[in-house]
Amino acid sequence: MQNERVFKMSFAGVYPHYIQKAEKKGRTKAEVDTLICWLTGYN
């Protein structure tokens, strides 16, 4: 499977990249947190 590397990543390692990308697009950290909560059900 080609995506094995993605599955081995911890969320804590990827989260800052999500925040950085969102801020580049004019979004806020709170909006990212809301989206992640909506997608996963975790807060």
C-alpha positions as CSV (number, residue, x, y, z in Angstrom):
1,M,0.0,0.0,0.0
2,Q,1.4,3.4,-1.0
3,N,-0.3,5.3,1.9
4,E,1.4,3.4,4.7
5,R,3.5,6.5,5.6
6,V,0.3,8.6,6.1
7,F,-1.2,6.0,8.5
8,K,2.0,5.9,10.6
9,M,1.9,9.7,11.2
10,S,0.7,10.9,14.6
11,F,-2.0,13.6,14.6
12,A,0.2,15.8,16.8
13,G,2.8,15.8,14.0
14,V,0.3,16.8,11.3
15,Y,-1.8,19.3,13.2
16,P,0.6,22.3,13.0
17,H,0.7,21.9,9.2
18,Y,-3.1,22.0,9.1
19,I,-3.1,25.3,11.1
20,Q,-0.3,26.8,9.0
21,K,-2.2,25.9,5.7
22,A,-5.5,27.3,7.0
23,E,-3.9,30.6,8.1
24,K,-2.3,31.0,4.7
25,K,-5.9,30.7,3.3
26,G,-7.2,33.3,5.7
27,R,-8.8,30.9,8.2
28,T,-8.2,30.7,12.0
29,K,-7.1,28.0,14.3
30,A,-10.6,28.0,15.9
31,E,-12.1,27.2,12.5
32,V,-9.7,24.3,12.0
33,D,-10.5,23.0,15.5
34,T,-14.2,23.2,14.7
35,L,-13.7,21.3,11.5
36,I,-11.7,18.5,13.1
37,C,-14.3,18.2,15.8
38,W,-17.0,17.9,13.2
39,L,-15.1,15.3,11.2
40,T,-13.9,13.1,14.0
41,G,-16.3,13.7,16.8
42,Y,-13.4,14.5,19.2
43,N,-12.7,17.9,20.7
